[in-house]
């Protein structure tokens, strides 16, 4: 498929999206390095858009012949809409995520954006971790 979902913090051991944002930034850095190498070789490359949202989900097993663990709910839908409004190579988060970890990262405010089947939502691009002084 062309879209993948990663869930983090489904237990109460890590209730903040910090680790997910750091992982997303590492994925984008890896893909950018790969793009540079493959472009120089005249080969195709892969780009990703990453959208992150935080909140409650419903989880369960689906299927009767082939079982799969899945999650549902407004949080999942919002994360998908956040990804859809993202530029390739960037990490886009909702206002709820930004507010939880604003002091730990550098941000580019995108404003309130319309998303499919959603009200306008505040969105932010994460530019990377804040540098230590």
C-alpha positions in Angstrom: 0.0 0.0 0.0 0.9 3.6 -0.1 0.1 4.5 3.5 1.3 2.9 6.7 0.2 3.4 10.3 2.5 3.3 13.3 1.1 3.5 16.8 3.2 4.5 19.8 2.4 4.8 23.4 -0.6 2.4 23.4 0.4 1.4 26.9 0.7 3.9 29.8 4.5 3.6 29.8 5.0 6.4 27.3 2.1 8.9 27.2 3.9 11.6 25.3 4.5 11.7 21.5 8.2 12.7 21.9 9.6 9.3 20.8 7.3 9.1 17.8 8.4 12.6 16.6 12.1 11.6 17.0 11.5 8.4 15.1 9.7 10.3 12.3 12.6 12.8 12.0 15.1 9.9 11.8 13.0 8.3 9.1 12.9 11.5 7.1 16.7 12.0 7.5 17.4 8.5 6.3 15.1 8.9 3.3 16.8 12.3 2.4 20.2 10.7 2.4 19.0 7.8 0.3 17.3 10.3 -2.1 20.6 12.2 -2.5 22.6 9.0 -3.4 19.9 7.5 -5.7 19.3 10.8 -7.5 23.1 11.1 -8.2 23.0 7.6 -9.7 19.9 8.4 -11.8 17.8 5.9 -9.8 14.3 6.2 -8.4 13.9 7.1 -4.7 11.2 7.0 -2.1 9.7 10.0 -0.2 7.3 10.0 2.7 4.9 12.3 4.3 4.5 11.7 8.1 1.5 13.0 10.1 1.3 12.6 13.9 -1.7 13.0 16.2 -2.1 12.0 19.8 -5.2 10.6 21.6 -7.4 7.6 22.5 -7.9 4.7 20.1 -10.0 1.6 20.0 -8.0 -1.6 19.3 -8.8 -5.1 18.3 -8.3 -8.1 16.1 -10.1 -8.2 12.8 -10.6 -11.1 10.3 -12.0 -14.6 10.3 -9.4 -16.5 8.2 -6.4 -14.1 8.4 -6.2 -12.2 11.7 -4.8 -8.7 12.0 -4.5 -6.3 14.9 -5.9 -2.9 14.1 -6.8 0.4 15.7 -9.7 2.8 14.9 -11.1 6.0 16.0 -10.9 9.8 15.6 -7.3 9.8 16.6 -6.4 7.5 13.7 -8.5 9.5 11.3 -6.9 12.8 12.4 -3.4 11.3 12.0 -4.3 10.2 8.5 -5.6 13.7 7.6 -2.4 15.2 9.1 -0.3 13.0 6.8 -2.4 13.9 3.8 -1.8 17.6 4.2 1.9 17.2 4.7 4.6 17.8 2.1 6.9 15.0 1.2 10.0 14.8 3.4 8.4 16.6 6.3 6.8 15.7 9.7 3.5 17.4 10.3 1.8 17.4 13.7 -1.5 18.6 15.0 -1.9 21.4 17.5 -2.6 18.9 20.3 0.8 17.2 19.6 2.6 20.5 19.3 1.2 21.7 22.6 2.4 18.6 24.5 6.1 18.9 23.3 6.5 22.4 22.1 9.5 23.1 24.2 11.5 20.1 23.0 11.5 20.8 19.2 11.8 23.6 16.7 8.6 24.3 14.8 7.2 26.0 11.7 3.6 27.0 12.2 1.4 26.1 9.2 -1.8 27.8 10.4 -5.3 26.3 10.5 -5.7 23.9 7.5 -8.8 22.2 6.2 -8.6 18.4 6.2 -11.0 15.9 4.6 -14.1 15.4 6.8 -12.6 17.5 9.6 -12.9 21.0 10.9 -9.8 23.2 10.2 -7.0 22.1 12.4 -3.8 23.9 13.6 -0.8 22.2 12.1 2.9 22.5 12.6 6.0 21.1 10.8 8.6 19.8 13.2 12.0 21.1 12.1 14.0 19.0 14.6 15.0 18.9 18.3 15.9 22.2 20.0 19.6 22.5 20.3 21.0 22.4 23.8 22.6 25.6 25.1 
